[in-house]
């Protein structure tokens, strides 16, 4: 991701949260990996990046899926958005 002011690339980083991990590039959230609630967790990591969602059996696999989805441009253009 390139910043508008100086044209420098912002490196995306993982940040650990409460029952989730988020993938950030500056102040923009690119994707998340979520766990179920404590005591009710079924052992599945659910990830989301843009319009793509999925499940994985390990945290490393879920993070890799988020990174791949972001790298390939996971977000879609809205149905009624007009290009400018």
C-alpha positions, 0 to 999 in steps of 0.5 A: 500500500502506498501513502498519498503524501510521500509515495512511500510503501506502508508495510502490512503487519499483524496485530493480535487482539482479543480473540482475533488477529488483524492485518493492518497497513497503516490505519487501514484494516486489510483482513482478520482472523477470528476465534470463537468465544472462550469455552465455546471455541470449536477449533476453527479459525475464521478469516476474512479479507475484502469480500473473501471469507474462509476457515482454516485448521491452524492460525498460520494457515488462516493468516496465509490465506488473508495475506494471499487474498490481500496480495491478489486484490480481494476487494471487489468493486461495488455493484452500483459504484461508478468509476471516476 
